Amino acid sequence: MKSLKMAAAGSILSLALASWAFAAPTVFTPDPNHTFVRFSYKHLGFSTQESRFDKVTGTVTFDPVAKTGAVDILIDTKSVDTGSQLFNEHIQGPDYLDTAKYPTATFKSTAVKFKGDKPVSIQGNLTLKGVTRPVTLTVTSFMHGPNMMKKDAIGADASTQIKRTEFNMGKYAPMVSDDVTISIAIEAAAP
């Protein structure tokens, strides 16, 4: 009888530990080949210009059981890709990104809102050109599961809109629109 009680206690302890391990938050690292921050704006009323940053690093913490998460992203502003080398240099100048003085931008979450088992919005602080302002990312798609390499992975698309004048980049506004849409496509895997 004593060994049966010990076996039962051991089973309960094992289940409790397994549940705790399953419930622990997982830290994911963005895949540099599938994670990009894009931005778009209206140019003189003629067209919508789209550009992106090619180098994005950071971490995403996700706990589907507790329905919590955190996002900490670092953007290399010198990796801006407008599709034109001449404009890449122009947008890195003091009137816009001023990458000589501010070589990075960051987004750090302060809250993640869930609907069911998926995040639907992420509040946080965006720091760009030395200015920090609160923004809310709207998550338009989210997936969690094993990727092709059988690693635990997440992927999402999210966006927000900012006013560039609020980040000391207002040259030519409003002819070149003050409103800028920022879109993030991220795929990240656990180690």
N, C-alpha and C positions, 0 to 999 in steps of 0.2 A: 504494500500500500504506500509506503514511504517513497519508493522509487517511482511509483505512478504519479504521486503528487509533485515530485521533483521534475519529472518529465513534463507534466502539465505546466508547471511554473516556468520551465525552460522554454516551452513552446510559446507561452504568452509573452515572455520577455523577448523572444526572437521576433514575434509578430509586432510587438511595440517598437522594437529597434528598426525593423524593416519599414514600418509606417513612418517613423520619424525620418529615416533616410530618404524615403520617397517624398516626404513633405518639405524637405530642405530646399531652399532656393538654389537655382543653378545659375552660374555665371557663364554667359556666352560671349565669344569674341567675334566681331564682325569679319566676314570674309572680304578681303580687299578687292577681290575680283567681281564681287556681286553686291557691294555696298557703295552707294553714291549719294551725295547731297546735290540736288539740282535747284536752280533758281530761274524764275522767268519774270518778265516785265514787258509792258507795252513800250514800244520805241516810236516816238513821234506820231503815234496814232496809226502808223503804217503796218506794224507787225508785232507779234509776240516773240521776243528773243528768249532763247533757252540756253543755259550754260550749266556747267557742273564743276564740282571739286572732285579730283581723281583720287585723293588720299584722305581716307577717313579711318580713324582708329577709335578704340574705346572698349566699353563693356556694356552688356545688357544683362541685368539680373531678372530672372523670371521664376515665380513660384505659383504654379497653377492651382495648387491645393489651397494656399492661403489667399490667392488672388491678389498678389502684390508683385511689384516690379520696380526696377530702377534703370535709368538710362544715363550713361556718362559718355559723351561723344566728343572727340577732338578732330577738328577739320584743319588740314594744312591749306591755308588760304593761298599759298604760292602755287598750289596744284590746280588753280582755276583753269578751266578749259572752255573757252567761248567758241572755239572752232576757228579762231583767227589769232595767230601769234601776235600781230600788231595790237589787237584789242586785248589779248591776255595781259600785255605789258601796260596798256592804258588803264585797265580796270584794277591792276595791282598798285597804281599810283596813289598819291596822297588824297586826291579827290574822292576816291572810292575805297577800296580795301586797305590801302596803305600797308602792304605786306612787309615793307622794310621795317616798319615800327610794330606791326601787329601780324606776325606770321601764322597765328592760329586763331580759330574761333572755337567756342565750346557750347555744348548744350548739356545741362545737368538737370535731371528731372527732380521735381519736388513732390509729385503725386501721380499715380496711375489709376485711371478709372476703368473698371471692368464691366462688361455686360455678359452675364453668364461666365464662361471660362476664358473669354478673350478680352484683351485690353481694347478700349475704344477711344480713349484720349489720354494724352500724357501732358501734364503741366510741368513747366520747368523754366529755367533761366537760360536765355541765349546771350552769349557774350560775343560781340562782333565789333571790331575796331575800337576795343577798349570800353565799350558801352554794354552794360548788362540790363536786359529787360525781360519781363515775364512773357512767355508765349505758351500757347496750347496747341499741341500737335493732334490733329484728328487722324485716327488710325482707320484706314479704309479697307485694309485686308490684313489678316494675321494667320499664320500657320505654325504649329508646333508638332514635331515628330522627327523620326529618323531621316537623315538626308541620304544621298546616294552612297556615302562612305559609312553608312550605318551609325553615324554619330547623332546624339541628341541635338536638334537644331530648331531654330526659329527663323521666321521670315515675316517681313511686314512692309507695308507702304503707308506713309503718313505724310501729312502736309500742314502748313500753317501760312499765314500771311503777315508780313511786317511792313512797316513804313520805313524806307531807307533814310528819310530825314531824321528819324529818331535814333539812328546809328551814325550820325555825322557823315552821311554820304548823299547829300541832297542836291548835288550839282545837276543842273538842267531840269529839275523838277518844276512844274508838273509835265513839261513837254516829254521828258522820259519819265514814265509813271513813278510816282512815289511808292505805290503798292507793289510789293515783290512777293511772289508766291514761292515758298521754299518747300520742296518735296524730297522725301527721304525714301530710298529703296534700300532695305537692309536684309542680309542673310547672315546669320551668325550661328556658330556651333560651339558646343561644350568641348572642353579638352578631352 
